[in-house]
């Protein structure tokens, strides 16, 4: 059985541990802890203004509108 729990460290409490014990009973389990870092796009999409700006930019690219092309030799 594989289960993923995502919570903030401050949310850990004895009730959480008790529920794990109830779910897994006497089976051996492995607990792996790692920081969950937000993807940059995920972070930007949380703000409605940023989200609209990004969605508009994606639409512009998909529709080939408001696109600026720069020759590769100009990037040197």
Protein Blocks (a to p, Z undefined) as FASTA:
>chain_A
ZZdddddfklgcfklmmmmmmmnmmaccddddddddddfklmmmmpmklmmmmmmmmmmm
mnopaiacddfklmZZ
